[in-house]
Amino acid sequence: MARTNYSFEKRQKEIAKKKKQEEKLKRRREKSGQGAGNSKGAEGEGE
């Protein structure tokens, strides 16, 4: 029976977490760039 490779799973989890965080930062930068001219984006965020 094969043993579970916990270090591989941990690394994959870290990579996914980092990717998600980078996407979140990207959305924030885009939002802040558009926020000055577009107030409609801020309305939907509060829900």
C-alpha positions in Angstrom: 0.0 0.0 0.0 1.3 3.4 -1.0 2.1 6.0 1.7 0.7 9.5 1.6 3.2 12.1 0.6 2.4 14.9 3.0 5.1 17.2 1.9 3.7 17.1 -1.7 0.2 17.8 -0.4 1.5 20.7 1.7 3.4 22.2 -1.2 0.4 22.0 -3.5 -1.7 23.6 -0.8 0.8 26.4 -0.4 0.9 27.0 -4.2 -2.9 27.2 -4.4 -2.9 29.6 -1.4 -0.3 31.8 -3.0 -2.1 31.8 -6.4 -5.4 32.8 -4.7 -3.6 35.6 -2.8 -2.0 37.0 -6.0 -5.4 37.0 -7.8 -6.9 38.8 -4.9 -4.1 41.5 -5.0 -4.6 41.8 -8.7 -8.4 42.4 -8.3 -7.6 45.0 -5.6 -5.2 46.8 -7.9 -7.7 46.8 -10.7 -10.5 48.0 -8.4 -8.4 50.8 -7.0 -7.4 51.9 -10.5 -11.0 52.0 -11.6 -12.4 53.3 -8.2 -11.6 56.9 -9.0 -13.8 57.0 -12.1 -16.3 54.3 -11.4 -18.4 54.4 -8.2 -20.7 51.5 -9.4 -18.1 48.8 -8.4 -18.1 49.9 -4.7 -21.9 49.5 -4.4 -22.0 45.7 -5.1 -19.1 45.0 -2.8 -20.9 45.7 0.4 -23.5 42.9 -0.1 
